[in-house]
Amino acid sequence: MSRVASLGMYDMDWLRQANDALWAGVAGRLAAAGMTDVPERLDRARPLSEIWRDPALILAQTCGYPLATALAEAVTPVAAPVYRWPGCEGARHRSVVVVRAGAGLESLADLSGRRAALNGADSNSGMNLFRHRIAPLSRNGRFFAGVVVTGSHVASLEAVSAGRADAAAIDCVTFGLVKHHRPERVAGLRIIAETALSPALPFVTRAGASAREIALLRQALAEALADPTLAGAAEALGLCGVEPVTLDDYAVVLKYEREAQAAGYPVLA
């Protein structure tokens, strides 16, 4: 059976070379440790929703909110990444709420009746953490005049920059990557708030993976990120290392959901 690998969560065109190099380092170590059918290339042909549920999955990265909900029975967490970008704390991250510079929006309260950009309804950083942060300010389940779904954090940044939306909650890793590699795309934006912390986007493997396989994956990731020959790729991705995690570590994202619901704000609206 042909195995499957993906690093699709932070795989913008300008990061593909770095992700390919990182995967080559991981794959070589897995093969050397005796793992069979390790793919040479990352799967970029299929939607991530299909890759995550593929029983041949060897390694992928997903979002913490779907991990705790729709994917809880489909994948097994392997490790959480440690990023060097501002807003990250160890293997945890948060979102930053961005607006256009000069728009006269100084606080979250100023966003009442404005339009928000949302990368996707199943996003922890773009929806769940944002919903949790806005919930105390909502009234009768409403806060924004409207929400536009963009499909990605990068597209949400573009929507705010172009004036199609007034604000968006952007994963601080994405914001750090864009600011570092494509600074012109955030030059006209300003951060006005941050969300609560949650575990960073986990590396996962198929459900039912053995303890040995999970250990090999963790070791291969850690060794590849510490390999001096892969320092350029790690630097480009902002990856410093990995920490072991389990599904229980992501229960906090459901806690944030319950807190928003208890405040009468079950949907970002």
Backbone as CSV, one residue per row, in Angstrom:
resi,resn,N_x,N_y,N_z,CA_x,CA_y,CA_z,C_x,C_y,C_z
1,MET,0.840,-1.191,0.000,0.000,0.000,0.000,0.876,1.242,0.000
2,SER,0.598,2.160,-0.908,1.362,3.399,-0.988,0.949,4.326,0.145
3,ARG,1.922,4.779,0.921,1.647,5.673,2.047,1.515,7.118,1.563
4,VAL,0.983,7.973,2.430,0.651,9.355,2.074,1.254,10.307,3.098
5,ALA,1.791,11.430,2.626,2.325,12.460,3.507,1.924,13.835,2.982
6,SER,1.707,14.759,3.899,1.339,16.124,3.539,1.831,17.085,4.611
7,LEU,2.279,18.248,4.182,2.591,19.351,5.096,1.821,20.578,4.618
8,GLY,0.537,20.390,4.405,-0.260,21.361,3.678,-0.786,22.554,4.444
9,MET,-0.604,22.613,5.747,-1.183,23.730,6.486,-0.427,25.041,6.272
10,TYR,0.876,24.958,6.123,1.697,26.144,5.831,2.520,25.837,4.589
11,ASP,1.838,25.684,3.468,2.489,25.260,2.231,2.208,26.255,1.104
12,MET,2.363,27.535,1.408,2.220,28.549,0.375,3.259,28.292,-0.723
13,ASP,3.024,28.824,-1.901,3.945,28.595,-3.017,5.384,28.900,-2.632
14,TRP,5.574,29.931,-1.850,6.920,30.362,-1.484,7.504,29.584,-0.309
15,LEU,6.786,28.574,0.179,7.320,27.710,1.231,7.425,26.252,0.793
16,ARG,7.032,25.964,-0.429,7.016,24.567,-0.865,8.405,23.951,-0.888
17,GLN,9.398,24.708,-1.307,10.759,24.184,-1.333,11.218,23.809,0.079
18,ALA,10.872,24.643,1.062,11.247,24.347,2.440,10.525,23.106,2.951
19,ASN,9.233,22.986,2.645,8.485,21.808,3.075,8.991,20.536,2.400
20,ASP,9.353,20.638,1.134,9.913,19.474,0.430,11.228,19.032,1.064
21,ALA,12.053,19.996,1.426,13.341,19.664,2.053,13.127,19.029,3.418
22,LEU,12.198,19.592,4.197,11.915,19.021,5.510,11.393,17.600,5.372
23,TRP,10.473,17.388,4.431,9.933,16.039,4.274,11.019,15.057,3.831
24,ALA,11.898,15.484,2.951,12.992,14.599,2.517,13.824,14.163,3.721
25,GLY,14.065,15.100,4.639,14.830,14.767,5.836,14.093,13.809,6.744
26,VAL,12.794,14.020,6.890,11.979,13.128,7.721,11.852,11.756,7.069
27,ALA,11.542,11.742,5.768,11.330,10.479,5.061,12.583,9.615,5.077
28,GLY,13.749,10.219,4.872,14.988,9.455,4.884,15.232,8.796,6.225
29,ARG,14.898,9.496,7.283,15.089,8.936,8.623,14.094,7.810,8.906
30,LEU,12.867,7.975,8.429,11.872,6.919,8.622,12.276,5.648,7.884
31,ALA,12.721,5.820,6.650,13.147,4.655,5.861,14.352,3.978,6.510
32,ALA,15.292,4.786,7.002,16.486,4.220,7.639,16.139,3.469,8.916
33,ALA,15.026,3.854,9.556,14.596,3.184,10.783,13.774,1.934,10.510
34,GLY,13.554,1.638,9.220,12.851,0.412,8.862,11.406,0.585,8.484
35,MET,10.890,1.819,8.427,9.512,2.022,8.009,9.415,1.806,6.506
36,THR,8.402,1.090,6.073,8.269,0.740,4.661,7.284,1.658,3.949
37,ASP,7.411,1.698,2.634,6.502,2.465,1.769,6.438,3.940,2.139
38,VAL,7.561,4.504,2.564,7.602,5.936,2.878,7.594,6.719,1.566
39,PRO,6.623,7.608,1.357,6.564,8.341,0.080,7.718,9.323,-0.063
40,GLU,8.215,9.455,-1.284,9.295,10.403,-1.535,8.788,11.837,-1.614
41,ARG,7.526,11.988,-2.003,6.987,13.336,-2.229,5.730,13.573,-1.399
42,LEU,5.492,14.817,-1.090,4.281,15.228,-0.399,3.095,15.208,-1.360
43,ASP,1.936,14.863,-0.847,0.716,14.850,-1.647,0.114,16.248,-1.672
44,ARG,0.148,16.874,-2.840,-0.475,18.183,-3.019,-1.624,18.124,-4.018
45,ALA,-1.992,16.920,-4.413,-3.005,16.758,-5.455,-4.419,16.699,-4.892
46,ARG,-4.568,16.306,-3.638,-5.900,16.100,-3.079,-6.208,17.103,-1.976
47,PRO,-7.491,17.337,-1.691,-7.851,18.211,-0.573,-7.337,17.622,0.745
48,LEU,-6.992,18.504,1.668,-6.503,18.037,2.958,-7.537,17.174,3.678
49,SER,-8.818,17.483,3.487,-9.863,16.696,4.149,-9.815,15.235,3.739
50,GLU,-9.382,14.954,2.512,-9.233,13.569,2.056,-7.950,12.952,2.606
51,ILE,-6.887,13.720,2.591,-5.592,13.209,3.057,-5.670,12.825,4.529
52,TRP,-6.301,13.667,5.348,-6.390,13.389,6.781,-7.097,12.061,7.057
53,ARG,-8.061,11.712,6.234,-8.867,10.507,6.465,-8.357,9.285,5.708
54,ASP,-7.260,9.429,5.003,-6.704,8.311,4.237,-6.099,7.287,5.205
55,PRO,-6.533,6.038,5.161,-5.964,5.026,6.073,-4.488,4.754,5.827
56,ALA,-3.956,5.247,4.702,-2.535,5.083,4.405,-1.704,6.283,4.864
57,LEU,-2.317,7.195,5.611,-1.612,8.396,6.051,-0.429,8.043,6.940
58,ILE,0.722,8.598,6.589,1.905,8.427,7.437,2.176,9.682,8.264
59,LEU,2.007,10.861,7.660,2.199,12.102,8.399,1.516,13.248,7.676
60,ALA,0.833,14.077,8.457,0.232,15.305,7.931,0.162,16.299,9.075
61,GLN,-0.276,17.492,8.761,-0.507,18.512,9.778,-1.940,18.971,9.640
62,THR,-2.626,19.159,10.756,-4.012,19.592,10.712,-4.239,20.706,11.717
63,CYS,-5.481,21.164,11.794,-5.875,22.241,12.699,-6.421,21.636,13.986
64,GLY,-6.223,22.316,15.089,-6.631,21.786,16.378,-8.128,21.622,16.553
65,TYR,-8.937,22.483,15.910,-10.388,22.396,16.074,-10.958,21.163,15.389
66,PRO,-10.675,20.918,14.112,-11.152,19.662,13.522,-10.550,18.433,14.173
67,LEU,-9.303,18.540,14.668,-8.725,17.395,15.373,-9.602,16.999,16.545
68,ALA,-10.094,17.990,17.296,-10.892,17.716,18.485,-12.343,17.375,18.164
69,THR,-12.740,17.551,16.905,-14.138,17.309,16.541,-14.221,16.246,15.451
70,ALA,-14.185,16.664,14.199,-14.447,15.747,13.089,-13.371,14.692,12.884
71,LEU,-12.128,14.971,13.292,-11.031,14.046,13.017,-10.619,13.217,14.228
72,ALA,-11.336,13.353,15.320,-10.918,12.696,16.556,-10.764,11.184,16.406
73,GLU,-11.569,10.570,15.539,-11.505,9.122,15.347,-10.712,8.742,14.099
74,ALA,-10.259,9.731,13.335,-9.625,9.446,12.043,-8.108,9.525,12.072
75,VAL,-7.555,10.273,13.022,-6.106,10.462,13.073,-5.603,10.315,14.506
76,THR,-4.287,10.189,14.625,-3.625,10.129,15.925,-2.604,11.253,16.000
77,PRO,-2.687,12.123,17.009,-1.669,13.184,17.149,-0.281,12.591,17.381
78,VAL,0.707,13.197,16.757,2.096,12.759,16.899,2.897,13.770,17.714
79,ALA,2.854,15.020,17.300,3.638,16.058,17.961,3.082,17.421,17.598
80,ALA,3.340,18.389,18.454,2.981,19.775,18.173,4.250,20.543,17.828
81,PRO,4.200,21.382,16.799,5.391,22.137,16.405,5.672,23.309,17.333
82,VAL,6.927,23.626,17.462,7.366,24.814,18.198,7.857,25.822,17.168
83,TYR,7.176,26.952,17.070,7.534,27.993,16.102,8.167,29.180,16.811
84,ARG,8.973,29.912,16.070,9.680,31.063,16.644,8.947,32.381,16.423
85,TRP,7.789,32.374,15.786,7.116,33.616,15.438,6.494,34.286,16.668
86,PRO,6.418,35.620,16.689,5.769,36.321,17.803,4.336,35.818,18.001
87,GLY,3.965,35.629,19.254,2.640,35.109,19.572,2.657,33.645,19.941
88,CYS,3.724,32.937,19.566,3.868,31.535,19.927,4.553,31.428,21.285
89,GLU,4.157,30.449,22.061,4.789,30.165,23.349,5.006,28.665,23.435
90,GLY,6.234,28.233,23.214,6.504,26.803,23.154,5.699,26.185,22.029
91,ALA,5.003,25.101,22.321,4.193,24.423,21.310,2.754,24.924,21.319
92,ARG,2.578,26.180,21.725,1.251,26.803,21.694,1.294,28.049,20.806
93,HIS,0.132,28.372,20.280,0.039,29.574,19.442,-1.265,30.291,19.763
94,ARG,-1.421,31.444,19.173,-2.646,32.234,19.324,-2.930,32.903,17.989
95,SER,-4.034,33.584,17.911,-4.332,34.391,16.738,-4.155,35.868,17.057
96,VAL,-3.867,36.645,16.032,-3.826,38.099,16.158,-4.987,38.673,15.358
97,VAL,-5.643,39.664,15.906,-6.757,40.309,15.219,-6.206,41.525,14.491
98,VAL,-6.352,41.530,13.171,-5.757,42.589,12.349,-6.833,43.456,11.716
99,VAL,-6.494,44.723,11.552,-7.348,45.705,10.868,-6.450,46.526,9.948
100,ARG,-7.053,47.351,9.118,-6.251,48.250,8.289,-5.701,49.392,9.139
101,ALA,-4.447,49.667,8.940,-3.847,50.815,9.619,-4.566,52.080,9.164
102,GLY,-4.880,52.953,10.098,-5.558,54.195,9.743,-7.057,54.079,9.627
103,ALA,-7.616,52.890,9.941,-9.067,52.708,9.822,-9.817,53.240,11.038
104,GLY,-9.076,53.683,12.048,-9.731,54.220,13.233,-10.290,53.158,14.158
105,LEU,-9.827,51.937,14.006,-10.271,50.827,14.846,-9.171,50.532,15.858
106,GLU,-9.446,50.810,17.116,-8.412,50.717,18.140,-8.580,49.525,19.067
107,SER,-9.776,48.979,19.146,-10.036,47.879,20.067,-11.064,46.938,19.470
108,LEU,-11.250,45.789,20.108,-12.261,44.845,19.632,-13.650,45.463,19.674
109,ALA,-13.920,46.266,20.670,-15.235,46.889,20.774,-15.542,47.748,19.548
110,ASP,-14.518,48.308,18.946,-14.710,49.143,17.757,-15.151,48.336,16.544
111,LEU,-15.010,47.012,16.609,-15.398,46.164,15.486,-16.888,45.854,15.454
112,SER,-17.629,46.245,16.478,-19.066,45.999,16.503,-19.745,46.614,15.291
113,GLY,-20.535,45.810,14.602,-21.225,46.289,13.408,-20.359,46.350,12.175
114,ARG,-19.132,45.865,12.261,-18.232,45.826,11.106,-18.282,44.449,10.445
115,ARG,-17.495,44.273,9.408,-17.468,43.002,8.676,-16.166,42.266,8.983
116,ALA,-16.285,40.984,9.277,-15.124,40.154,9.588,-14.821,39.204,8.434
117,ALA,-13.545,38.888,8.271,-13.122,37.867,7.313,-12.818,36.592,8.095
118,LEU,-13.238,35.462,7.544,-13.090,34.163,8.189,-12.514,33.181,7.186
119,ASN,-11.408,32.534,7.535,-10.807,31.584,6.593,-11.656,30.334,6.412
120,GLY,-12.324,29.868,7.471,-13.190,28.706,7.363,-13.898,28.432,8.671
121,ALA,-15.084,27.886,8.608,-15.887,27.653,9.802,-15.294,26.590,10.704
122,ASP,-14.389,25.754,10.182,-13.776,24.701,10.999,-12.384,25.087,11.494
123,SER,-12.040,26.350,11.395,-10.709,26.817,11.794,-10.672,27.166,13.277
124,ASN,-9.674,26.653,13.979,-9.498,27.043,15.372,-9.028,28.487,15.467
125,SER,-7.997,28.832,14.710,-7.403,30.170,14.822,-8.262,31.254,14.200
126,GLY,-8.917,30.954,13.082,-9.701,31.972,12.395,-11.117,32.109,12.899
127,MET,-11.667,31.035,13.472,-13.044,31.057,13.959,-13.142,30.828,15.459
128,ASN,-12.682,29.659,15.935,-12.930,29.276,17.316,-12.300,30.243,18.319
129,LEU,-11.020,30.572,18.118,-10.358,31.510,19.025,-10.935,32.923,18.890
130,PHE,-11.292,33.287,17.679,-11.898,34.601,17.422,-13.259,34.668,18.106
131,ARG,-14.078,33.645,17.933,-15.397,33.578,18.567,-15.274,33.696,20.089
132,HIS,-14.324,32.973,20.650,-14.105,33.007,22.098,-13.724,34.410,22.569
133,ARG,-12.912,35.100,21.776,-12.453,36.454,22.158,-13.578,37.474,22.034
134,ILE,-14.458,37.302,21.044,-15.533,38.255,20.792,-16.742,38.005,21.698
135,ALA,-16.920,36.768,22.151,-18.134,36.381,22.877,-18.541,37.342,23.988
136,PRO,-17.610,37.807,24.840,-18.033,38.716,25.919,-18.598,40.051,25.418
137,LEU,-18.301,40.396,24.171,-18.755,41.670,23.610,-20.043,41.534,22.810
138,SER,-20.474,40.312,22.572,-21.641,40.079,21.712,-22.931,40.434,22.441
139,ARG,-23.963,40.668,21.672,-25.288,40.945,22.207,-26.315,40.140,21.417
140,ASN,-27.053,39.303,22.137,-28.076,38.464,21.510,-27.511,37.636,20.361
141,GLY,-26.302,37.135,20.566,-25.688,36.254,19.577,-25.109,36.951,18.373
142,ARG,-25.015,38.250,18.390,-24.498,38.999,17.238,-23.413,39.966,17.689
143,PHE,-22.513,40.262,16.750,-21.493,41.288,16.977,-21.143,41.986,15.674
144,PHE,-20.869,41.204,14.625,-20.488,41.772,13.338,-21.717,42.042,12.465
145,ALA,-21.550,42.952,11.513,-22.609,43.181,10.526,-22.662,42.050,9.517
146,GLY,-21.530,41.379,9.322,-21.465,40.270,8.384,-20.116,39.594,8.461
147,VAL,-20.052,38.380,7.958,-18.817,37.602,7.932,-18.615,37.070,6.516
148,VAL,-17.450,37.326,5.947,-17.123,36.829,4.624,-16.127,35.688,4.768
149,VAL,-16.415,34.543,4.149,-15.544,33.371,4.213,-14.558,33.435,3.048
150,THR,-13.252,33.402,3.356,-12.221,33.607,2.338,-11.535,32.329,1.867
151,GLY,-11.486,31.312,2.710,-10.842,30.060,2.331,-9.441,29.869,2.860
152,SER,-8.780,30.934,3.306,-7.432,30.800,3.865,-7.078,32.052,4.649
153,HIS,-6.103,31.918,5.541,-5.652,33.085,6.306,-5.018,34.133,5.393
154,VAL,-4.270,33.691,4.396,-3.650,34.642,3.471,-4.730,35.424,2.728
155,ALA,-5.798,34.735,2.321,-6.908,35.415,1.643,-7.630,36.358,2.590
156,SER,-7.702,36.007,3.869,-8.319,36.913,4.842,-7.497,38.187,5.004
157,LEU,-6.167,38.039,5.030,-5.307,39.220,5.079,-5.553,40.118,3.873
158,GLU,-5.689,39.497,2.713,-5.942,40.259,1.487,-7.299,40.951,1.539
159,ALA,-8.302,40.278,2.110,-9.639,40.859,2.200,-9.643,42.099,3.091
160,VAL,-8.905,42.034,4.206,-8.826,43.202,5.086,-8.036,44.317,4.408
161,SER,-6.932,43.981,3.785,-6.121,44.992,3.099,-6.908,45.707,2.018
162,ALA,-7.753,44.951,1.292,-8.506,45.516,0.169,-9.791,46.191,0.600
163,GLY,-10.138,46.096,1.891,-11.346,46.746,2.372,-12.605,45.923,2.215
164,ARG,-12.475,44.659,1.809,-13.660,43.794,1.710,-14.108,43.313,3.082
165,ALA,-13.234,43.451,4.051,-13.546,43.132,5.446,-12.802,44.126,6.319
166,ASP,-13.294,44.302,7.531,-12.663,45.254,8.443,-11.661,44.604,9.378
167,ALA,-11.811,43.299,9.624,-10.932,42.630,10.578,-10.916,41.134,10.316
168,ALA,-9.867,40.476,10.816,-9.767,39.019,10.746,-8.862,38.546,11.861
169,ALA,-9.106,37.330,12.324,-8.210,36.689,13.286,-7.287,35.768,12.501
170,ILE,-6.004,36.045,12.576,-5.001,35.331,11.783,-4.078,34.543,12.709
171,ASP,-3.949,33.264,12.441,-2.982,32.427,13.153,-1.635,33.157,13.178
172,CYS,-1.031,33.280,14.367,0.204,34.054,14.467,1.347,33.429,13.680
173,VAL,1.278,32.132,13.392,2.300,31.507,12.551,2.167,32.012,11.117
174,THR,0.939,31.999,10.599,0.724,32.540,9.257,1.139,34.003,9.186
175,PHE,0.749,34.772,10.197,1.105,36.195,10.185,2.620,36.361,10.197
176,GLY,3.314,35.559,11.015,4.762,35.634,11.055,5.407,35.239,9.741
177,LEU,4.885,34.184,9.135,5.430,33.740,7.850,5.246,34.798,6.766
178,VAL,4.047,35.364,6.694,3.783,36.383,5.668,4.626,37.627,5.929
179,LYS,4.694,38.053,7.175,5.479,39.254,7.480,6.948,39.061,7.151
180,HIS,7.460,37.850,7.356,8.869,37.568,7.093,9.154,37.426,5.599
181,HIS,8.298,36.672,4.899,8.573,36.336,3.504,7.902,37.276,2.497
182,ARG,6.750,37.824,2.849,5.999,38.702,1.952,5.514,39.927,2.731
183,PRO,6.449,40.736,3.245,6.076,41.838,4.148,5.123,42.848,3.520
184,GLU,5.149,42.983,2.211,4.263,43.949,1.565,2.792,43.589,1.760
185,ARG,2.506,42.318,2.032,1.117,41.875,2.171,0.510,42.243,3.524
186,VAL,1.343,42.616,4.473,0.813,43.031,5.779,1.242,44.456,6.129
187,ALA,1.872,45.140,5.181,2.406,46.474,5.461,1.318,47.458,5.865
188,GLY,0.116,47.304,5.336,-0.963,48.238,5.652,-1.888,47.759,6.741
189,LEU,-1.463,46.744,7.497,-2.312,46.175,8.541,-1.723,46.429,9.923
190,ARG,-2.597,46.363,10.926,-2.179,46.603,12.299,-2.871,45.599,13.212
191,ILE,-2.156,45.108,14.206,-2.725,44.185,15.186,-3.359,44.992,16.316
192,ILE,-4.625,44.695,16.637,-5.293,45.421,17.722,-5.620,44.520,18.920
193,ALA,-5.492,43.204,18.761,-5.803,42.303,19.872,-5.205,40.934,19.597
194,GLU,-5.120,40.126,20.638,-4.687,38.739,20.528,-5.726,37.848,21.190
195,THR,-5.760,36.593,20.767,-6.680,35.635,21.358,-5.983,34.835,22.458
196,ALA,-6.726,33.943,23.072,-6.148,33.005,24.029,-5.216,32.042,23.302
197,LEU,-4.360,31.379,24.058,-3.439,30.381,23.514,-4.144,29.037,23.348
198,SER,-3.682,28.261,22.382,-4.088,26.868,22.250,-2.916,26.093,21.655
199,PRO,-2.917,24.769,21.754,-1.808,24.009,21.180,-1.659,24.272,19.683
200,ALA,-0.432,24.327,19.222,-0.153,24.603,17.808,-0.671,23.478,16.917
201,LEU,-0.757,23.755,15.627,-1.325,22.809,14.664,-0.551,21.494,14.688
202,PRO,-1.200,20.403,15.047,-0.478,19.157,15.300,-0.073,18.400,14.036
203,PHE,1.064,17.726,14.133,1.401,16.697,13.163,0.649,15.437,13.588
204,VAL,0.024,14.771,12.621,-0.807,13.608,12.921,-0.465,12.458,11.983
205,THR,-0.872,11.262,12.380,-0.771,10.085,11.532,-2.113,9.367,11.570
206,ARG,-2.204,8.226,10.913,-3.475,7.502,10.808,-3.947,7.018,12.181
207,ALA,-5.236,6.853,12.311,-5.785,6.243,13.515,-5.290,4.800,13.597
208,GLY,-4.995,4.362,14.799,-4.538,2.989,14.981,-3.054,2.796,14.803
209,ALA,-2.311,3.860,14.567,-0.853,3.732,14.427,-0.263,3.193,15.725
210,SER,0.752,2.362,15.601,1.362,1.753,16.780,2.193,2.780,17.546
211,ALA,2.449,2.456,18.800,3.290,3.333,19.623,4.676,3.468,19.012
212,ARG,5.189,2.394,18.432,6.517,2.432,17.807,6.509,3.394,16.611
213,GLU,5.456,3.324,15.802,5.390,4.199,14.630,5.307,5.658,15.058
214,ILE,4.516,5.949,16.064,4.404,7.319,16.555,5.747,7.810,17.084
215,ALA,6.448,6.939,17.811,7.767,7.310,18.333,8.759,7.572,17.209
216,LEU,8.717,6.755,16.155,9.608,6.956,15.015,9.323,8.282,14.316
217,LEU,8.045,8.613,14.185,7.672,9.868,13.543,8.153,11.063,14.361
218,ARG,7.964,11.008,15.671,8.434,12.094,16.533,9.944,12.257,16.444
219,GLN,10.633,11.133,16.470,12.091,11.177,16.419,12.569,11.718,15.082
220,ALA,11.942,11.278,14.002,12.354,11.745,12.674,12.124,13.239,12.519
221,LEU,10.991,13.742,13.018,10.719,15.174,12.963,11.752,15.957,13.769
222,ALA,12.009,15.505,14.987,12.950,16.211,15.857,14.350,16.212,15.268
223,GLU,14.794,15.072,14.744,16.136,14.991,14.177,16.264,15.823,12.911
224,ALA,15.237,15.814,12.065,15.296,16.607,10.830,15.386,18.093,11.151
225,LEU,14.619,18.547,12.151,14.640,19.962,12.499,15.944,20.383,13.164
226,ALA,16.664,19.420,13.729,17.957,19.714,14.348,19.124,19.501,13.400
227,ASP,18.863,19.037,12.189,19.902,18.739,11.210,20.452,20.044,10.624
228,PRO,21.727,20.327,10.769,22.292,21.571,10.213,22.087,21.716,8.711
229,THR,22.033,20.598,7.991,21.847,20.685,6.543,20.430,21.109,6.173
230,LEU,19.503,21.052,7.132,18.120,21.468,6.892,17.795,22.776,7.605
231,ALA,18.832,23.463,8.071,18.623,24.702,8.827,17.899,25.756,8.006
232,GLY,18.181,25.812,6.714,17.523,26.793,5.859,16.026,26.551,5.767
233,ALA,15.638,25.282,5.634,14.219,24.943,5.564,13.529,25.243,6.886
234,ALA,14.167,24.849,7.987,13.581,25.102,9.301,13.448,26.602,9.553
235,GLU,14.453,27.357,9.147,14.425,28.809,9.321,13.299,29.426,8.506
236,ALA,13.128,28.983,7.275,12.072,29.517,6.415,10.693,29.253,7.000
237,LEU,10.515,28.090,7.606,9.231,27.719,8.193,9.054,28.266,9.602
238,GLY,10.144,28.735,10.206,10.085,29.219,11.570,9.959,28.108,12.585
239,LEU,10.342,26.896,12.213,10.200,25.721,13.069,11.450,25.520,13.920
240,CYS,11.247,25.420,15.227,12.365,25.216,16.150,12.447,23.790,16.659
241,GLY,11.345,23.074,16.664,11.314,21.722,17.201,9.900,21.216,17.302
242,VAL,9.727,20.099,18.004,8.402,19.515,18.231,8.308,19.032,19.674
243,GLU,7.078,18.947,20.165,6.810,18.404,21.494,5.719,17.345,21.385
244,PRO,5.838,16.236,22.115,4.792,15.204,22.077,3.450,15.765,22.539
245,VAL,2.366,15.330,21.893,1.016,15.719,22.311,0.077,14.532,22.141
246,THR,-1.047,14.620,22.821,-2.120,13.647,22.657,-3.405,14.412,22.366
247,LEU,-4.453,13.690,22.050,-5.742,14.328,21.785,-6.218,15.132,22.988
248,ASP,-5.914,14.658,24.181,-6.349,15.356,25.394,-5.791,16.783,25.474
249,ASP,-4.613,17.010,24.888,-4.022,18.347,24.921,-4.863,19.361,24.156
250,TYR,-5.699,18.874,23.229,-6.505,19.768,22.404,-7.918,19.958,22.946
251,ALA,-8.192,19.403,24.139,-9.508,19.598,24.751,-9.775,21.072,25.033
252,VAL,-8.733,21.863,25.167,-8.906,23.291,25.462,-9.657,23.999,24.349
253,VAL,-9.532,23.555,23.101,-10.251,24.234,22.021,-11.754,24.029,22.167
254,LEU,-12.168,22.886,22.701,-13.587,22.648,22.958,-14.046,23.418,24.190
255,LYS,-13.135,23.627,25.133,-13.448,24.475,26.290,-13.758,25.891,25.829
256,TYR,-12.960,26.411,24.910,-13.218,27.748,24.378,-14.566,27.791,23.658
257,GLU,-14.895,26.739,22.946,-16.189,26.673,22.267,-17.330,26.730,23.287
258,ARG,-17.214,25.942,24.352,-18.270,25.920,25.369,-18.401,27.280,26.053
259,GLU,-17.279,27.942,26.280,-17.335,29.249,26.931,-18.036,30.278,26.043
260,ALA,-17.791,30.214,24.740,-18.479,31.122,23.818,-19.974,30.818,23.784
261,GLN,-20.311,29.540,23.779,-21.721,29.156,23.786,-22.414,29.616,25.065
262,ALA,-21.700,29.466,26.205,-22.278,29.894,27.474,-22.496,31.397,27.513
263,ALA,-21.706,32.136,26.739,-21.870,33.597,26.670,-22.935,33.998,25.653
264,GLY,-23.597,32.988,25.061,-24.649,33.281,24.090,-24.154,33.604,22.702
265,TYR,-22.946,33.129,22.372,-22.346,33.445,21.072,-21.839,32.162,20.434
266,PRO,-22.737,31.284,19.980,-22.320,29.985,19.448,-21.728,30.045,18.046
267,VAL,-22.009,31.095,17.309,-21.543,31.220,15.918,-20.912,32.584,15.732
268,LEU,-19.766,32.618,15.032,-19.124,33.892,14.714,-20.047,34.658,13.789
269,ALA,-20.663,35.696,14.302,-21.676,36.417,13.508,-21.773,37.871,13.991
